[in-house]
Amino acid sequence: MPPAFTLALVRPVASRRVRIARTALAAALLVTSARAAAAQAAPDQKSRFEFLVSSGTLVPTGTPRNPIKRADQTTAQLSYLVRPNVAITSSFGWARSRDLATAGNPRLDVFTYDVGAEVRANRWTVGRGVTFAPLVGVGAGGRSYNYRSLDVAATDNLAAYGSVGGELGYRRVRLRLETRDYVSGFKPLTGAGTASRRNDIAVLVGFRFVRR
């Protein structure tokens, strides 16, 4: 085969290999750059969702308060920040109480579920690295009473609340304290009777962590 013909065949093959190598190198650089940009942007992105599990107590007040014993309560809260100072918060609380008006004082689970709006003030600096943000809120939902061991149907009632509190911050840690004043309906737990209205105070404390 003549040398000139051999060079004519080799040059197109070499040229194609160079183009393929350049394309592969460009693709690799593009992927690497995209990953580096995503890694740099991730810390600056703050989620609008907040999740908090709080512990506290449910304190019956007003009338009638005698049938329901003061109870330990655990509450899960999920909030969505519509704006930096406005949040929509949904809550589900479980209080472990007893029915003091029934023989044997049977265990009674009190479930509270609601959705509300929360307004938060700008954070105040109260010390070195310590901040505080007060909050107020209102909401509505329901309240259910269910015996653990008695074969009695659960009773469901409407409920509404107003809340005040605040969040203390130090670096990435947030300590939230909230007091809710609930007004709800109250149907007789056993037997027949007239429905009434009751008032309860829930005091909740919880921790959460934020991104830097």
Backbone as a ProteinNet text record, in pm:
[ID]
protein_1_A
[PRIMARY]
MPPAFTLALVRPVASRRVRIARTALAAALLVTSARAAAAQAAPDQKSRFEFLVSSGTLVPTGTPRNPIKRADQTTAQLSYLVRPNVAITSSFGWARSRDLATAGNPRLDVFTYDVGAEVRANRWTVGRGVTFAPLVGVGAGGRSYNYRSLDVAATDNLAAYGSVGGELGYRRVRLRLETRDYVSGFKPLTGAGTASRRNDIAVLVGFRFVRR
[TERTIARY]
86.4	0	89.4	66.6	150.6	143.8	257.1	258.8	155.6	136.1	39.5	-100.3	-138.4	-271.7	-286.2	-180.3	-183.6	-203.1	-132.9	-149.4	-290.2	-346.6	-483.6	-584.2	-561.1	-651.3	-628.7	-503	-469.8	-518.2	-506.3	-542	-689.8	-786.4	-927.9	-954.7	-890.9	-912.1	-857	-736.6	-677	-761	-811.7	-894.6	-1021.4	-1085.8	-1206.6	-1175.6	-1063.6	-1026.2	-1002.3	-938.5	-914.9	-1046	-1142.3	-1272.1	-1346.9	-1340.8	-1408.2	-1345.6	-1210.9	-1142.1	-1176.3	-1181.9	-1216.7	-1360.6	-1451.2	-1590.9	-1604.9	-1537.1	-1541.6	-1483.7	-1370.8	-1308.7	-1400.8	-1466.9	-1559.5	-1677.4	-1730.2	-1842	-1800.7	-1680.3	-1632.3	-1615.1	-1559.5	-1543.3	-1677.5	-1777.5	-1910.8	-1976.1	-1967.5	-2024.8	-1955.6	-1822	-1746	-1781.7	-1794.6	-1830.5	-1969.9	-2064.9	-2201.9	-2205.6	-2131	-2128.2	-2065.4	-1958.3	-1893.5	-1985.4	-2058.2	-2151.8	-2263.9	-2315.3	-2422.7	-2372.7	-2249.8	-2194.9	-2175.7	-2139.8	-2122.3	-2255.1	-2359.1	-2488.8	-2570.3	-2547.9	-2632.4	-2636.9	-2522.7	-2529.9	-2610.5	-2622.2	-2693	-2843.3	-2888	-3030.5	-3091.5	-3188.9	-3255.1	-3394.5	-3427.2	-3557.6	-3665.8	-3781	-3894.4	-3971.6	-3937.6	-4006.4	-3927.4	-4001.9	-3942.9	-4020.8	-3949.5	-4013.9	-3964.3	-4057.5	-4024.2	-4109.7	-4047.9	-4119.9	-4103.9	-4216.3	-4216.6	-4275	-4230.4	-4286.1	-4338.6	-4440.3	-4496.2	-4609.4	-4704.9	-4816.5	-4945.8	-5056.4	-5189.8	-5261.1	-5298.6	-5356.4	-5502	-5598	-5739.4	-5764.6	-5839.5	-5873.9	-6022.7	-6074.8	-6214.1	-6308.9	-6426	-6531.2	-6575.3	-6590.1	-6559.6	-6415.3	-6338	-6199.3	-6178.1	-6269.2	-6249.3	-6243.1	-6325.3	-6322.6	-6188.9	-6108.5	-5985.1	-5864.8	-5775.4	-5656	-5548.7	-5470.8	-5355.3	-5266.1	-5214.4	-5149.3	-5020.4	-4925.3	-4805.7	-4845.4	-4786.6	-4824.7	-4701.8	-4710.2	-4608	-4672.4	-4606.9	-4665	-4563.5	-4608.6	-4528.2	-4580.6	-4490.2	-4528.8	-4452.2	-4523.6	-4463	-4503.2	-4403.4	-4429.6	-4377	-4447.6	-4403.5	-4395.2	-4277.5	-4255.8	-4307.6	-4420.9	-4474.7	-4386.9	-4344.8	-4249.3	-4153.7	-4042.4	-3949.2	-4012.6	-4119.4	-4181.6	-4322.8	-4368.3	-4503.1	-4494.5	-4556.5	-4552.5	-4691.6	-4717.8	-4836.8	-4792.7	-4855.1	-4811.3	-4923.3	-4893.4	-4986.4	-4930.1	-5017.3	-4973.3	-5058.9	-4993.9	-5064.8	-5012.4	-5100.9	-5060.9	-5126.8	-5052.7	-5102.5	-5076.3	-5184.3	-5174.8	-5223.5	-5147.9	-5182.2	-5248.6	-5380.7	-5456.4	-5537	-5625.2	-5719	-5854	-5958.6	-6094.4	-6123.4	-6123.5	-6141.5	-6286.9	-6380.9	-6522.5	-6574.8	-6490.9	-6532.4	-6459.3	-6530.1	-6471.5	-6342.2	-6240.5	-6110.7	-6020.6	-6072.1	-5994.2	-5922.6	-5997.1	-5934.2	-5846.2	-5745	-5654.7	-5729.2	-5694.6	-5764.3	-5661.5	-5664.8	-5578.1	-5652.4	-5585.7	-5643.4	-5561.2	-5622.6	-5554.6	-5602.1	-5507.7	-5538.8	-5470.7	-5544.9	-5490.4	-5545	-5457.4	-5500.3	-5402.7	-5447.5	-5366.3	-5384.1	-5273.4	-5283	-5178.5	-5189.3	-5093.9	-5011.5	-4885.5	-4792.6	-4713.6	-4706.6	-4629.3	-4510.2	-4391.9	-4268.5	-4199.4	-4153.1	-4079.2	-3935.9	-3867.1	-3726.7	-3646.1	-3538.6	-3457	-3385	-3388.3	-3314.8	-3185.7	-3079.6	-2954.3	-2952.7	-2951	-2959.6	-2828.4	-2730.2	-2601	-2506.7	-2389.7	-2290.6	-2337.1	-2379.6	-2425.4	-2563.9	-2633.4	-2766.2	-2870.8	-2976.5	-3084.1	-3218.6	-3317.2	-3452.7	-3552.1	-3654.1	-3758.7	-3894.8	-3972.9	-4108.4	-4203.8	-4314.5	-4412.3	-4552	-4650.4	-4791.6	-4860.6	-4969.9	-5038.7	-5183.9	-5261.2	-5399.7	-5424.5	-5520.5	-5550.5	-5675.9	-5714.7	-5835.3	-5816.2	-5894.7	-5885.3	-5983.6	-5936.6	-6024.3	-5956.8	-6039.4	-5993.6	-6070.8	-5999.3	-6061.6	-6021.1	-6116.6	-6093.1	-6118.6	-6020.5	-6032.5	-5979.7	-6064	-6020	-5925.4	-5823.3	-5729.3	-5785.5	-5858.2	-5898.8	-6050.4	-6128.9	-6274.1	-6330.5	-6432.2	-6497.6	-6602.2	-6552.4	-6638.8	-6589.7	-6683.2	-6646.4	-6580.4	-6482.8	-6415.4	-6511.9	-6490.1	-6569.1	-6481.8	-6538.3	-6466	-6531.7	-6447.6	-6496.6	-6414.8	-6476	-6403.8	-6319.6	-6208.7	-6120.1	-6053.8	-6022.4	-5949.7	-5848.3	-5745.7	-5642.7	-5581.1	-5522.3	-5435.2	-5304.5	-5193.6	-5064.8	-4970.9	-4881.5	-4771.4	-4647.5	-4532.9	-4409.4	-4290.4	-4185.3	-4063.1	-3962.7	-3859.7	-3754.8	-3618.9	-3549	-3415.6	-3313.5	-3219.4	-3122.3	-2979.3	-2898.2	-2753.8	-2684.4	-2614.3	-2551.8	-2656	-2643.2	-2738.2	-2854.4	-2856.7	-2958.7	-3070	-3195.2	-3311	-3394.1	-3424.1	-3510.9	-3641.2	-3749	-3879.6	-3969.3	-4027.7	-4123.9	-4254	-4363.8	-4493.5	-4602.3	-4692.5	-4810	-4934.5	-5020.2	-5143.7	-5265.1	-5357.8	-5484.1	-5593.1	-5640.6	-5739.6	-5880.3	-5973.7	-6116.9	-6177.4	-6246.8	-6299.4	-6435.8	-6505.3	-6628.1	-6595.8	-6695	-6672.7	-6802	-6805.3	-6919.1	-6895.9	-7001.4	-6984.6	-6906.1	-6808.6	-6723.8	-6797.1	-6888.2	-6968.2	-7113.7	-7206.1	-7347.9	-7395.6	-7515.6	-7577.1	-7558.7	-7575.9	-7562.8	-7552.2	-7543.8	-7537.7	-7392.9	-7364.3	-7229.6	-7201.9	-7075.7	-7036.8	-6909.2	-6855.1	-6731.3	-6626.2	-6501.6	-6395.3	-6274.8	-6187.6	-6067.8	-5946.4	-5838.7	-5715	-5596.9	-5488.9	-5363.4	-5257.8	-5193.9	-5084.6	-4954	-4857.4	-4724.1	-4625.8	-4554.7	-4471.2	-4329.4	-4232.3	-4091.1	-4026.1	-3949.6	-3884.9	-3756	-3668.8	-3542.5	-3548.8	-3475.7	-3452.7	-3316.6	-3265.3	-3137.6	-3156.7	-3078	-3088.2	-2956.2	-2962.2	-2839.7	-2763.3	-2634.4	-2552.4	-2575.7
-119.2	0	123.4	222.9	342.4	421.3	486.5	565	676.2	741.6	852.6	804.7	685.7	631.3	592.6	538.7	501.2	622.3	732.8	856.4	911.6	897.2	947	872	742.9	665.5	694	715.1	734.9	868.9	972.8	1106.8	1120.5	1067.3	1076.7	1000.7	881.4	803.6	878.6	935.1	1011.2	1133	1198.3	1317.6	1282.3	1170.3	1129.2	1098.2	1032.9	1000.5	1126.4	1225.4	1352.6	1420.3	1420.6	1483.5	1410.9	1276.7	1198.7	1227.1	1233.2	1261.4	1400.1	1499.2	1635.9	1641.6	1571.3	1569.9	1506.1	1394	1327.3	1414.9	1483.6	1571.7	1688.3	1745.9	1856.9	1811.9	1692.2	1640.5	1617.1	1562.4	1537.9	1669	1770.6	1901	1963.7	1946.6	2002.1	1937.5	1804	1732.8	1773	1782.4	1820.8	1961.5	2054.1	2191.4	2199.3	2122	2122.8	2071.2	1963	1909.1	2007.2	2073.3	2171	2287.9	2334.1	2445.1	2405.7	2282.8	2235.6	2223.7	2175.4	2161.3	2295.7	2399.4	2531.8	2598.3	2569.8	2635.4	2571.1	2441.6	2370.3	2434.9	2476.9	2534	2661.8	2736	2863.6	2846.2	2728.2	2704.2	2661.8	2737.2	2707.1	2652.6	2541.7	2481.3	2566	2570	2641.5	2555.8	2429.4	2339.3	2326.5	2318.8	2296.4	2184.5	2093.8	1985.1	1987.2	1973.7	1983	1885.3	1814.3	1729.1	1792.2	1826.1	1894.1	1805.4	1828.6	1761.9	1868.1	1831.3	1928.2	1869	1953.6	1910	1975.4	1904.3	1955	1975.1	2099.2	2135.2	2175.6	2094.6	2134.6	2256.3	2352.8	2472.2	2501.4	2593.7	2633.4	2521.4	2520.9	2423.6	2356.9	2223.4	2129.9	2080.8	2087	2040.8	1914	1882.3	1768.2	1632.7	1605	1468.9	1429.9	1526.5	1497.2	1532.5	1435.2	1457.1	1530.1	1611.7	1675.5	1567.8	1593.6	1486.2	1533.1	1440.6	1464.1	1459.6	1548.1	1557.1	1561	1492	1495.8	1547.9	1642.8	1707	1709.4	1671.3	1682.3	1799.5	1888	2006.9	2014.4	2043.6	2067.1	2206.1	2291	2429.6	2456.1	2542.1	2586.9	2739	2791.5	2935.3	2998.4	3065.6	3139.2	3259.6	3325.6	3435.3	3414.4	3488.5	3467.4	3484.1	3564.2	3589.3	3532.2	3457.9	3400.7	3252.1	3168.9	3024	2964.3	2860	2777.2	2651.7	2626.1	2517.1	2416.5	2290.1	2181.9	2102.1	2064	1997.6	1875.5	1775.5	1658.2	1627.9	1637.5	1616	1493.8	1427.9	1308.7	1326.4	1337.5	1351.5	1223.8	1177	1053.3	1091.1	1080.2	1126.2	1011.9	1046.6	952.8	1019.7	937.4	985.8	973.1	1085.5	1083.9	1065.3	1075.8	1063.8	921.8	829.7	691.2	601	499.9	408.6	346.8	347.1	292.7	391.1	509.7	612.2	555.5	506	441.8	538.6	479.8	560.5	619.2	743.6	815.9	886.2	855.9	924.2	1045.5	1159.6	1283.4	1324.5	1322.3	1357.8	1494.9	1580.9	1713.8	1730.9	1778.1	1795.2	1925.8	2009.6	2141.4	2200.6	2307.9	2385.7	2532	2607.7	2748	2833.1	2963.9	3061.4	3116.6	3141.8	3186.1	3305.8	3411.2	3529.9	3538.4	3552.4	3555.7	3691	3748.5	3873.9	3846.2	3951	3936.7	3896.4	3824.8	3776.6	3892.2	3886.6	3982.8	3917.8	3994	3945.9	3981.1	3878.9	3901.2	3868.4	3822.4	3789.3	3743.3	3701.7	3655.8	3525.5	3538.9	3421.7	3374.2	3444.6	3403.9	3497.7	3439.5	3518.5	3474.1	3561.3	3527.7	3586.4	3506	3550.5	3518.2	3617.8	3591.3	3554.6	3488.9	3445.6	3446.6	3460.9	3448.4	3370.5	3301.7	3223.6	3195.6	3156.8	3114.2	2996	2911	2796.7	2725.3	2624.2	2546.8	2404.3	2314.5	2174.1	2091.3	1980.6	1891.5	1832.2	1773	1707.5	1577.3	1466.8	1336	1274.5	1206.5	1136.1	987.7	905.8	763.9	682.4	591.7	503.2	396.4	363.8	261.7	120.4	99.2	-37.6	-58.2	47.1	32.3	24.6	-58.2	-73.5	36.1	158.9	276.4	355.8	399.5	474	606.5	648	775.7	890.6	1001.6	1122.1	1225.5	1294	1393.7	1529.6	1633.7	1768.7	1869.3	1982.8	2092.4	2164.8	2225	2296	2413	2516.5	2632.5	2677.3	2747.3	2788.2	2923.1	2985.8	3100.9	3069.7	3112.4	3074.5	3193.6	3187.6	3283.2	3202.4	3257.1	3187.2	3253.4	3175.3	3228.1	3118.2	3152.2	3055.9	3115.9	3047.9	3088.9	3015.4	3088.6	3026.7	3045.5	2942.2	2950.6	2866.5	2934.7	2868.8	2791.6	2659.5	2581.6	2526.4	2550.8	2494.2	2596.1	2549.2	2633.1	2565.8	2640.8	2595.3	2673	2601.5	2665.7	2640	2747.2	2739.8	2802	2725.8	2772.8	2736	2831.1	2807.1	2827.7	2726.2	2732.8	2728.9	2815.1	2819.6	2762.3	2641.3	2571.6	2592.3	2613.5	2610.2	2503.1	2407.5	2296	2253.6	2179	2116.7	1996.4	1952.4	1836.7	1757.3	1643.4	1553.2	1455.4	1408.3	1309.6	1188.7	1144.3	1033.1	899.8	885.3	763	802.3	725.9	752.2	875.2	917.2	1032.4	1155	1270.5	1395	1512.2	1629.6	1751.7	1789	1822.2	1866.3	2002.5	2025.2	2151.2	2203.5	2306.4	2364.3	2358.2	2329.3	2321.3	2401.4	2428.2	2507.6	2432.9	2430.4	2364.5	2452.4	2439.9	2507.7	2401.9	2413.7	2323.3	2401.6	2351.4	2412.4	2316	2361.9	2274.5	2329.9	2240	2276.3	2175.8	2227.4	2137.3	2195.6	2105	2142.6	2113.4	2192.4	2163.1	2219.4	2172.9	2218.5	2281	2384.6	2454	2442.3	2465.8	2466.5	2596.2	2589.6	2710.2	2799
0	0	0	-86.3	-94.4	35.7	74.1	198.3	199.6	86	82.6	114.4	62.6	89.3	235.9	295.1	438.1	525.9	495.9	573.8	559.4	441.7	420.8	504.8	532.2	616.3	763	802.6	943.7	993.6	912.2	957.7	997	915.3	959.1	1086.5	1100.4	1223	1342.6	1328.6	1439.3	1471.8	1366.5	1388.4	1464.4	1429.3	1500.4	1646.2	1672.4	1809.7	1891.4	1829.9	1900.6	1934.1	1838	1864.4	1975.6	1973.6	2078.6	2213.5	2216.5	2343.4	2394.3	2303.5	2345	2398.1	2330	2375	2512.2	2533.7	2663.5	2773.3	2740.7	2839.7	2873.7	2772.9	2797.9	2883.1	2854.5	2933.8	3078.3	3097.7	3233.5	3309.2	3241.1	3306.1	3339	3251.2	3275	3395.8	3406.7	3520.7	3649.3	3644.9	3764.6	3809.3	3712.2	3746.1	3806.4	3749.8	3802.1	3944.7	3971.8	4107.6	4205	4162.2	4250	4279	4176.8	4197.9	4291.5	4276.4	4365.6	4507.1	4523.5	4658.9	4725.6	4646.2	4703.6	4733.7	4653	4671.6	4781.1	4811.2	4906.8	5043.3	5104	5238.1	5246.1	5131.3	5133.3	5120.5	5082.9	5066.2	5199.5	5246.3	5372.7	5344.3	5405.4	5384.6	5450.1	5386.9	5444	5542.8	5551.7	5643.2	5774	5883.2	6015.8	6083.8	6146.6	6219.6	6363.2	6456.3	6598.5	6677.3	6770.5	6865	7003.3	7064.6	7194	7302.4	7423.3	7541.5	7636	7712.4	7805.4	7885.2	7918.4	8001.3	7954.4	7971.7	7942.6	8075.2	8103.7	8232.9	8214.3	8264.4	8258.5	8347.7	8296.3	8374.2	8356.1	8432.8	8417	8454.7	8390.2	8419	8288.7	8282	8390.6	8379	8483.8	8478.2	8559	8649.4	8738.6	8668.5	8562.6	8506.6	8443.2	8398.6	8326.9	8413.9	8428.7	8509.4	8428.5	8495.7	8431.8	8370.5	8248.7	8174.2	8108.2	8096.5	8014.8	7868	7788.9	7648	7558.5	7446.3	7342.1	7215.4	7150.3	7032.5	6918.7	6800.2	6677.9	6596.9	6555.4	6480.8	6349.3	6242.8	6112.3	6066.2	6039.7	6000.2	5861	5788.5	5656.9	5659.5	5627	5630.5	5501.9	5511	5397.1	5369.1	5476.3	5474.3	5591	5596	5707.5	5845.1	5855.6	5984.6	5996.5	5896.7	5899	5864.8	5949	5927.3	5942.1	5864.3	5880.5	5955.4	6069.1	6156.5	6178.5	6153.9	6184.7	6301.8	6393.7	6516.4	6545.6	6604.4	6654	6793.6	6892.7	7031.2	7092.4	7179.6	7250	7399.2	7476.2	7621.8	7687.8	7788.1	7859.6	7991.3	7996.2	8111.2	8172.1	8265.5	8328.2	8345.9	8340.7	8364.6	8514.1	8583.6	8728.4	8769.3	8674.6	8707.5	8692.4	8645.5	8625.3	8723.7	8773.7	8871.8	8819.5	8903.8	8865.3	8794.1	8765.3	8695.1	8572	8473.8	8357.4	8278.5	8214.6	8133.3	8013.8	7983.2	7877.6	7789.2	7660.7	7564.9	7509	7514.7	7463.2	7340.7	7223.7	7099.5	7052.4	7018.7	6967.4	6832.3	6734.1	6599.4	6542.5	6490.4	6445.5	6344.9	6281.8	6188.1	6223.3	6222.1	6258.9	6189.1	6210.5	6157.5	6272.5	6244.2	6348	6296.2	6375.3	6340.8	6434.5	6377.8	6455.2	6437.8	6546.8	6539.6	6495.3	6450.6	6415.8	6539.1	6516.7	6628.2	6696.9	6829.9	6910.6	6958.5	6960.5	7017.3	7165.4	7249.4	7394	7464.5	7390.6	7450.4	7342.4	7381.5	7284.4	7218.6	7094.4	7020.7	7058.1	7146.5	7192.3	7132.3	7075	7015.9	7072.6	7055.3	7100	7001.7	6965.3	6873.6	6932.7	6977	7028.5	6915.6	6952.5	6853.5	6913.3	6826.6	6863	6752.3	6786.5	6685.6	6721.9	6622.4	6640.7	6548	6585.3	6500.9	6545.4	6469.7	6499.8	6451.5	6511.1	6474	6553.4	6610.3	6684.6	6806.3	6891.1	7014	7028.1	7052.3	7068.4	7201.3	7266.2	7392.7	7369.1	7403.8	7376.1	7494.5	7547.9	7656.2	7600.5	7676.2	7632.1	7650	7759.7	7792.4	7792.3	7801.6	7804.7	7663.5	7646.4	7517	7501.3	7487.2	7473.8	7353.1	7270.2	7149.9	7187.2	7106.5	7128.7	7101.5	7168.4	7144.6	7075.7	6976.7	6897.7	6914.9	6925.3	6949.4	6868.7	6839.9	6776.9	6881.7	6837.7	6929.4	6857.6	6933.1	6881.5	6987	6944.5	7040.2	7002.8	7103.3	7085.1	7154.6	7099.6	7156.9	7166.5	7264.4	7279.4	7316.4	7284.6	7318.6	7255.7	7239.3	7180.2	7157.2	7081.6	7049.5	7084.3	7171.9	7215	7130	7071.3	6983.7	7029.4	7009.7	7034.2	6927.8	6838.2	6724.9	6644.1	6635.9	6555.5	6637.1	6765.7	6853.6	6876.6	6871.3	6900.6	7009.7	7113.3	7221.7	7212.4	7187.3	7168.1	7288.3	7338.6	7448.4	7400.1	7414.6	7366.6	7466.7	7490.1	7573.5	7488.5	7488	7410.5	7502.9	7475.6	7549.2	7457.9	7493.1	7410.8	7465.5	7374	7403.7	7313.8	7372.7	7293.2	7345.5	7263	7308	7395.3	7471.4	7558.5	7569.8	7500.7	7510.2	7625.4	7688.9	7796	7746.1	7824.8	7782.2	7786.7	7881.4	7892.6	7916.6	7860.8	7883.2	7809.1	7842	7777.3	7864.4	7803.7	7877.6	7782.4	7838	7758.8	7731.2	7606.4	7570.6	7633.3	7667	7730.2	7664.7	7721.3	7671.3	7780.5	7741.3	7840.2	7793.3	7888.9	7862.7	7916.3	7835.3	7875.4	7838.2	7914.7	7885	7854	7738.9	7703	7705.1	7782.1	7789.4	7724.5	7620.1	7539.1	7527.3	7535.3	7519.4	7424.2	7327	7230.3	7174.3	7127.2	7064.8	6915.8	6840.2	6698.9	6658.8	6543.7	6493.2	6356.7	6327.9	6200.1	6126.9	5995.8	5915.9	5938.2	5919.7	5931.5	5811.5
[MASK]
++++++++++++++++++++++++++++++++++++++++++++++++++++++++++++++++++++++++++++++++++++++++++++++++++++++++++++++++++++++++++++++++++++++++++++++++++++++++++++++++++++++++++++++++++++++++++++++++++++++++++++++++++++

